[in-house]
Amino acid sequence: MKEFEELIAVANALHDPVGGCPWDLEQSFESLRVYMLEESHEALEAIDSGNDQEIIEELGDLLYTIIFYGKVAEREKRFSLRHILKGVREKLVRRHPHVFGEKQGASMDEIKQNWESIKKEEKKERTSVLDGIPKHLPALHKAFMMFRRMKKKGYTPTKFQPTSEGEKLALEIYEVMQKAADQKLDVESAFRTFLTKEENLFKEWEMLH
C-alpha cells in the first residue's frame, strides 16, 4: 500500500542517525510506554464519539506508536518492523483455518473451538485460563474477561461477605460484572459511553449556570 510505504519512509527519516529528529532518537521502550497508553485511550475516545475524522486521526497516532516501537527496536538491534508484520500475518493465517486452510465451511461454533484450540497450542506455557489477561486492564474490563473465562470452565464466582461499606459497594459491582459476563455485555464500553453523555449534558448545564 502506497500510503503505508510513505509513512515508513517518514519514520525512517525521523530515526535516521544523521539528520533525524533528536527527540525521536532518544526514545526507548520504557519512555514510549506512556504514549502507547495515551494513544490507546484517545483512540477509544474517538471511537466512542462516532466522529470519523477523529477516529482516523487517533488510529493513525496509535498505528505510528507501534511503528515507533519497531524503529526503536531496530536501533537497539532487537527486532524490526518486518518481524512485527510477519508475526501478525502468520498468526492471522494460522488462527483462521476456515479461511486459509482445511476448515473452510466451518460453523461459527467450530470456528470458535478451532480458535481456542490453536491459541492453546500456541500458549503452552499458560497453566490457567486466566493467564494472558493483561494485568493493567481497567478493573471493570478485567472482571468481565475473568468471569467469562471462569464460566467457560464451570466455575461459580465466590460469594464474599463484605466487612466494610467499601467492600459492600465493591460486591455490588462484582455481581453486576458477573451478570454482564453471563450476557456477554461489555460494561466498560457501555459505561464509558454513558459517562460521555453525562459529561456533555453537564457541560450544557454548566453554560447556563
Order of alpha helices (4+ residues) and beta strands (2+ residues): alpha-alpha-alpha-alpha-alpha-alpha-alpha-alpha-alpha-alpha
